[in-house]
Amino acid sequence: MPRVVRAFPLRSARSDLESFAAQLQGERAAQAVKFFRRYGVRSESWHLQDTPNGPWIIAITELDDPDDAAPRFADAIADFDVWFKARVLAVTGVDLNTTPLGPPTTEVFGWSVSERHA
């Protein structure tokens, strides 16, 4: 399963991020489920990390096909999609219309439990 890992600077108040996450788990939960399924997302988690350069949000997404989902998401104009992208822009300063997978990242190390590591 492909995994996309992104790091976003937190550009707004921590409470804005917490409110966004709470909406996805509360009043907009049903819309969020449809949204994630539409793009083949199997799991998504956000992690807040305090650094000497300020707080960063690390987002980890497992999805069926990032190369298919990214352009569809960038072009999406459904109400929920537009709201989601606007919230990400407000909280992080990252425009998901131009970088739908977030800031580019490169995996430099990976390890997992498997036969080759036994």
Summary of the structure (lengths in Angstrom):
residues: 118
radius of gyration: 15.0
end to end distance: 21.6
largest distance: 48.2
contacts: 286
relative contact order: 0.22
helix: 42%
strand: 24%
